[in-house]
Amino acid sequence: MGTVKVIYGSEGGNTAAAAQRIAARMGGEALSVAQARPEDLAADLLILGASTWGYGDLQDDWDRHLGLIASAAGTFPRVALFGTGDADEHGDTFVDALGILWEALAPLGVTLLGTWPTEGYAFAASRALVDGRFVGLPLDEDNQPELSEGRISAWCAQLQAEWVASPG
């Protein structure tokens, strides 16, 4: 199908671990955004992962390197997002980092793959919602770790199907 890159920002390791699992399932490579250069984002499918911190804040490495997305514009036609958050403690800002990433990507005219339903998540609000769906895969390692592997597996299968069907 083409090249897959997974670029992630992680503080406690949950997002990094998910990035490695996703990269393995998708036949791609994973790289921390702290180490990434614009050319590292060049891919047929770019998957970005971030954790949400505090009250809806983007993970620190992503916050410092968010401009990387615009500087690499045009090198990735398709994008997918995943992120970690805590729906119990931060249910009013659950996986807001996904929404922040999408807000940086949307003006670039990329095709978004992998939107995800809200069923199975208990949260009050999220900046990551568009038309009633998450803009990517939310993982709640604090409250629902037993669901993460199944969600990653289903999401990767969905991505592969959408990728085949999407124009390049």
C-alpha positions as YAML, in Angstrom:
chain: A
units: angstrom
residues:
- id: 1
  name: MET
  ca: [0.00, 0.00, 0.00]
- id: 2
  name: GLY
  ca: [2.84, 2.41, 0.69]
- id: 3
  name: THR
  ca: [4.81, 3.97, 3.49]
- id: 4
  name: VAL
  ca: [3.44, 4.42, 6.99]
- id: 5
  name: LYS
  ca: [4.99, 6.72, 9.59]
- id: 6
  name: VAL
  ca: [3.80, 7.00, 13.19]
- id: 7
  name: ILE
  ca: [4.93, 10.21, 14.89]
- id: 8
  name: TYR
  ca: [4.03, 10.53, 18.56]
- id: 9
  name: GLY
  ca: [4.53, 12.57, 21.70]
- id: 10
  name: SER
  ca: [4.52, 10.76, 25.02]
- id: 11
  name: GLU
  ca: [5.20, 11.72, 28.64]
- id: 12
  name: GLY
  ca: [4.51, 8.61, 30.68]
- id: 13
  name: GLY
  ca: [5.04, 5.99, 27.98]
- id: 14
  name: ASN
  ca: [1.45, 4.97, 27.18]
- id: 15
  name: THR
  ca: [1.33, 6.86, 23.88]
- id: 16
  name: ALA
  ca: [4.80, 5.60, 22.90]
- id: 17
  name: ALA
  ca: [3.75, 2.01, 23.58]
- id: 18
  name: ALA
  ca: [0.57, 2.46, 21.54]
- id: 19
  name: ALA
  ca: [2.60, 4.03, 18.71]
- id: 20
  name: GLN
  ca: [4.89, 1.00, 18.60]
- id: 21
  name: ARG
  ca: [1.92, -1.40, 18.49]
- id: 22
  name: ILE
  ca: [0.22, 0.62, 15.75]
- id: 23
  name: ALA
  ca: [3.42, 0.86, 13.69]
- id: 24
  name: ALA
  ca: [3.93, -2.90, 13.96]
- id: 25
  name: ARG
  ca: [0.34, -3.62, 12.86]
- id: 26
  name: MET
  ca: [0.52, -1.15, 9.97]
- id: 27
  name: GLY
  ca: [3.98, -2.17, 8.77]
- id: 28
  name: GLY
  ca: [5.47, 1.22, 9.51]
- id: 29
  name: GLU
  ca: [7.95, 2.89, 11.77]
- id: 30
  name: ALA
  ca: [7.41, 4.95, 14.91]
- id: 31
  name: LEU
  ca: [9.36, 8.07, 15.89]
- id: 32
  name: SER
  ca: [9.04, 10.57, 18.71]
- id: 33
  name: VAL
  ca: [8.05, 14.04, 17.52]
- id: 34
  name: ALA
  ca: [10.91, 15.39, 19.67]
- id: 35
  name: GLN
  ca: [13.34, 13.70, 17.26]
- id: 36
  name: ALA
  ca: [11.37, 14.23, 14.03]
- id: 37
  name: ARG
  ca: [12.33, 16.49, 11.15]
- id: 38
  name: PRO
  ca: [9.93, 17.63, 8.39]
- id: 39
  name: GLU
  ca: [11.16, 14.90, 6.03]
- id: 40
  name: ASP
  ca: [10.25, 12.28, 8.66]
- id: 41
  name: LEU
  ca: [6.57, 13.11, 8.09]
- id: 42
  name: ALA
  ca: [6.70, 12.19, 4.39]
- id: 43
  name: ALA
  ca: [4.51, 9.10, 4.04]
- id: 44
  name: ASP
  ca: [1.58, 7.67, 2.14]
- id: 45
  name: LEU
  ca: [-0.17, 7.42, 5.51]
- id: 46
  name: LEU
  ca: [0.96, 9.59, 8.40]
- id: 47
  name: ILE
  ca: [-0.32, 8.56, 11.83]
- id: 48
  name: LEU
  ca: [0.07, 11.09, 14.62]
- id: 49
  name: GLY
  ca: [-0.31, 10.26, 18.30]
- id: 50
  name: ALA
  ca: [-0.48, 12.51, 21.34]
- id: 51
  name: SER
  ca: [-1.50, 12.41, 24.94]
- id: 52
  name: THR
  ca: [-3.66, 15.08, 26.54]
- id: 53
  name: TRP
  ca: [-2.35, 16.71, 29.70]
- id: 54
  name: GLY
  ca: [-3.72, 19.02, 32.36]
- id: 55
  name: TYR
  ca: [-6.96, 20.57, 31.26]
- id: 56
  name: GLY
  ca: [-6.95, 19.76, 27.57]
- id: 57
  name: ASP
  ca: [-3.32, 20.61, 26.83]
- id: 58
  name: LEU
  ca: [-1.27, 19.11, 24.05]
- id: 59
  name: GLN
  ca: [1.63, 16.93, 25.17]
- id: 60
  name: ASP
  ca: [4.80, 19.02, 25.69]
- id: 61
  name: ASP
  ca: [6.87, 17.64, 22.79]
- id: 62
  name: TRP
  ca: [3.98, 18.19, 20.39]
- id: 63
  name: ASP
  ca: [3.37, 21.64, 21.84]
- id: 64
  name: ARG
  ca: [6.99, 22.59, 21.07]
- id: 65
  name: HIS
  ca: [6.98, 20.97, 17.61]
- id: 66
  name: LEU
  ca: [3.45, 21.63, 16.32]
- id: 67
  name: GLY
  ca: [4.89, 23.78, 13.51]
- id: 68
  name: LEU
  ca: [6.45, 20.63, 12.11]
- id: 69
  name: ILE
  ca: [3.07, 19.73, 10.61]
- id: 70
  name: ALA
  ca: [2.82, 22.88, 8.49]
- id: 71
  name: SER
  ca: [6.49, 22.69, 7.50]
- id: 72
  name: ALA
  ca: [5.90, 19.18, 6.09]
- id: 73
  name: ALA
  ca: [2.64, 20.07, 4.30]
- id: 74
  name: GLY
  ca: [2.22, 18.31, 0.99]
- id: 75
  name: THR
  ca: [4.37, 15.30, 1.94]
- id: 76
  name: PHE
  ca: [1.54, 13.25, 3.41]
- id: 77
  name: PRO
  ca: [-1.82, 12.93, 1.59]
- id: 78
  name: ARG
  ca: [-3.56, 10.87, 4.28]
- id: 79
  name: VAL
  ca: [-3.46, 11.21, 8.04]
- id: 80
  name: ALA
  ca: [-4.85, 9.33, 11.02]
- id: 81
  name: LEU
  ca: [-4.79, 10.29, 14.69]
- id: 82
  name: PHE
  ca: [-4.69, 8.44, 17.99]
- id: 83
  name: GLY
  ca: [-4.23, 9.60, 21.52]
- id: 84
  name: THR
  ca: [-4.35, 8.79, 25.18]
- id: 85
  name: GLY
  ca: [-6.43, 10.50, 27.83]
- id: 86
  name: ASP
  ca: [-8.14, 9.99, 31.17]
- id: 87
  name: ALA
  ca: [-11.92, 10.14, 30.85]
- id: 88
  name: ASP
  ca: [-12.54, 9.84, 34.61]
- id: 89
  name: GLU
  ca: [-10.22, 12.62, 35.82]
- id: 90
  name: HIS
  ca: [-10.48, 14.83, 32.72]
- id: 91
  name: GLY
  ca: [-13.84, 13.95, 31.21]
- id: 92
  name: ASP
  ca: [-14.48, 17.52, 30.13]
- id: 93
  name: THR
  ca: [-11.28, 17.64, 28.03]
- id: 94
  name: PHE
  ca: [-10.98, 13.97, 27.04]
- id: 95
  name: VAL
  ca: [-8.36, 13.49, 24.29]
- id: 96
  name: ASP
  ca: [-8.45, 17.19, 23.39]
- id: 97
  name: ALA
  ca: [-4.93, 16.77, 21.97]
- id: 98
  name: LEU
  ca: [-6.46, 14.93, 18.99]
- id: 99
  name: GLY
  ca: [-8.63, 17.95, 18.29]
- id: 100
  name: ILE
  ca: [-5.63, 20.28, 18.52]
- id: 101
  name: LEU
  ca: [-3.67, 18.14, 16.05]
- id: 102
  name: TRP
  ca: [-6.65, 18.00, 13.68]
- id: 103
  name: GLU
  ca: [-7.02, 21.80, 13.85]
- id: 104
  name: ALA
  ca: [-3.40, 22.07, 12.63]
- id: 105
  name: LEU
  ca: [-3.95, 19.48, 9.88]
- id: 106
  name: ALA
  ca: [-7.39, 20.39, 8.50]
- id: 107
  name: PRO
  ca: [-6.29, 23.54, 6.63]
- id: 108
  name: LEU
  ca: [-3.67, 21.49, 4.76]
- id: 109
  name: GLY
  ca: [-6.31, 19.61, 2.75]
- id: 110
  name: VAL
  ca: [-5.25, 16.14, 3.87]
- id: 111
  name: THR
  ca: [-7.62, 13.18, 3.90]
- id: 112
  name: LEU
  ca: [-8.48, 12.11, 7.46]
- id: 113
  name: LEU
  ca: [-8.79, 8.37, 7.99]
- id: 114
  name: GLY
  ca: [-9.79, 6.48, 11.12]
- id: 115
  name: THR
  ca: [-12.52, 8.53, 12.76]
- id: 116
  name: TRP
  ca: [-13.89, 6.60, 15.72]
- id: 117
  name: PRO
  ca: [-17.29, 6.28, 17.44]
- id: 118
  name: THR
  ca: [-17.89, 7.61, 20.94]
- id: 119
  name: GLU
  ca: [-19.63, 4.45, 22.17]
- id: 120
  name: GLY
  ca: [-17.82, 2.80, 25.07]
- id: 121
  name: TYR
  ca: [-16.30, 6.01, 26.43]
- id: 122
  name: ALA
  ca: [-17.67, 7.93, 29.43]
- id: 123
  name: PHE
  ca: [-16.74, 11.60, 29.04]
- id: 124
  name: ALA
  ca: [-18.46, 14.99, 29.19]
- id: 125
  name: ALA
  ca: [-16.74, 16.89, 26.36]
- id: 126
  name: SER
  ca: [-13.91, 16.64, 23.87]
- id: 127
  name: ARG
  ca: [-12.32, 18.99, 21.39]
- id: 128
  name: ALA
  ca: [-11.63, 15.85, 19.32]
- id: 129
  name: LEU
  ca: [-15.27, 15.47, 18.24]
- id: 130
  name: VAL
  ca: [-16.32, 16.27, 14.69]
- id: 131
  name: ASP
  ca: [-19.82, 15.35, 13.55]
- id: 132
  name: GLY
  ca: [-20.33, 13.20, 16.66]
- id: 133
  name: ARG
  ca: [-17.19, 11.06, 16.15]
- id: 134
  name: PHE
  ca: [-13.66, 11.29, 17.45]
- id: 135
  name: VAL
  ca: [-11.18, 12.48, 14.81]
- id: 136
  name: GLY
  ca: [-9.07, 9.47, 15.73]
- id: 137
  name: LEU
  ca: [-8.67, 6.58, 18.14]
- id: 138
  name: PRO
  ca: [-8.90, 7.47, 21.85]
- id: 139
  name: LEU
  ca: [-7.19, 5.15, 24.34]
- id: 140
  name: ASP
  ca: [-7.81, 5.42, 28.07]
- id: 141
  name: GLU
  ca: [-4.97, 3.47, 29.65]
- id: 142
  name: ASP
  ca: [-5.91, 4.77, 33.12]
- id: 143
  name: ASN
  ca: [-9.48, 3.47, 33.19]
- id: 144
  name: GLN
  ca: [-9.90, 1.03, 30.29]
- id: 145
  name: PRO
  ca: [-6.49, -0.58, 29.61]
- id: 146
  name: GLU
  ca: [-8.11, -3.95, 28.93]
- id: 147
  name: LEU
  ca: [-9.86, -2.45, 25.87]
- id: 148
  name: SER
  ca: [-6.81, -0.87, 24.23]
- id: 149
  name: GLU
  ca: [-5.46, -3.88, 22.34]
- id: 150
  name: GLY
  ca: [-8.85, -4.68, 20.81]
- id: 151
  name: ARG
  ca: [-9.41, -1.03, 19.91]
- id: 152
  name: ILE
  ca: [-5.97, -0.76, 18.29]
- id: 153
  name: SER
  ca: [-6.57, -3.95, 16.31]
- id: 154
  name: ALA
  ca: [-9.99, -2.83, 15.07]
- id: 155
  name: TRP
  ca: [-8.75, 0.68, 14.29]
- id: 156
  name: CYS
  ca: [-5.75, -0.57, 12.29]
- id: 157
  name: ALA
  ca: [-8.05, -2.86, 10.27]
- id: 158
  name: GLN
  ca: [-10.33, 0.13, 9.65]
- id: 159
  name: LEU
  ca: [-7.35, 2.26, 8.58]
- id: 160
  name: GLN
  ca: [-6.18, -0.36, 6.10]
- id: 161
  name: ALA
  ca: [-9.64, -0.61, 4.55]
- id: 162
  name: GLU
  ca: [-10.08, 3.18, 4.36]
- id: 163
  name: TRP
  ca: [-6.58, 3.61, 2.94]
- id: 164
  name: VAL
  ca: [-7.30, 1.22, 0.07]
- id: 165
  name: ALA
  ca: [-10.55, 3.06, -0.64]
- id: 166
  name: SER
  ca: [-9.18, 6.63, -0.41]
- id: 167
  name: PRO
  ca: [-7.71, 8.59, -3.28]
- id: 168
  name: GLY
  ca: [-3.99, 9.16, -3.01]
...
